[in-house]
Amino acid sequence: MRLFPGRISKKTILLFSCLFLLLVQTCYATDYDQIFSDANDAMGSGDLPAAIAILQKVKPDQGDDSGAFVRSRMQIARLQFALKDMNAASASANEVLALYPDNSEALNFIASVKKEQKPRYVVFMEDCLRFLPQLLKGAVMTITLVVCIIVISPLGGLLIALGRISTFKPVSGLCWLFIWLFRGTPLLLQLFFIYYGLPSLGITFKPFTAAILGLGLNYSAYLGEIIRGGIQSIEHGQMEAAKAIGMSYWQAMRRVVIPQTYKRLMPPIGNEFIALIKDTALVSTIAMVELMRSADQMFNAYFNVTALILAAFIYLLFTTIFTFIFEKIEIRAGIYENR
């Protein structure tokens, strides 16, 4: 007596085969889910060796099409890395490479293990050599900005200071309004308005131009008040004496009053320019690639704090050099007053 009367078609056999394979894969997937769940529980309790033992139950010969073997071995490698067992971690990653030679995760992991096994000073030097070229390009842009503002802002500040002490009320009031506006709002807001806000009014600037404009206006406002205070600190009798010998107001200012303010102005102006070196970091927010933005880009790409450390050293180098320069200028400017 036949259990299945008649002839079974090939289509029926193929259908049952597919169902059987699907059932087997489902069982394996269920087993894998349970294994990973148990491993997560062990890791949650802090028992990393137990988690490794559980994950090692996943074998490469179980018809793994879901990547469970790769996932398990890479998780084991990371746990062994956390336990400082570098040889075992490399061996686990190499199990993946034995089956999948081009697996990027395993290749990158082995490179990280080799780097971790190097002495710290060697790793730091390699990171410095990798990051410095890009950071130096950004540093050149930072110095370019600083030099441009050092040239522009004292001229703007002098004009604003002369306008503030002018007896012509409209000019004096306009200069006061300029100082009030740019000293009373954050520099970052001013940069945002120039680069992002003005395009809505049909005025567009490139990042470098926007940076020069924002920093130049802001520092002109601050220097305007510093220069005004320096000029007004000179005794009024100096101006009267200059007029008594036939000098005009502008001749007296150029030849008598302003030269006497140099020594008094050097310390506060030097402080402003040293602060300028650090304030240039704000232009990174308007797509300007200078030192800070270069360091930020590399840190986000490599998650390596060495890029930020190097940027800090470069900023310290710049501020130290500028401090030394302004101290020398201050000494030279004092020669006139000490005569």
Secondary structure as UniProt FT lines:
FT   HELIX           10..44
FT   TURN            45..46
FT   HELIX           48..55
FT   TURN            56..57
FT   TURN            60..61
FT   HELIX           68..82
FT   TURN            83..84
FT   HELIX           86..99
FT   TURN            101..102
FT   HELIX           104..117
FT   HELIX           120..164
FT   HELIX           169..184
FT   HELIX           187..192
FT   HELIX           193..197
FT   HELIX           198..201
FT   HELIX           207..232
FT   HELIX           236..244
FT   TURN            245..246
FT   HELIX           249..252
FT   HELIX           253..257
FT   HELIX           258..279
FT   HELIX           280..286
FT   HELIX           291..302
FT   HELIX           306..338
//
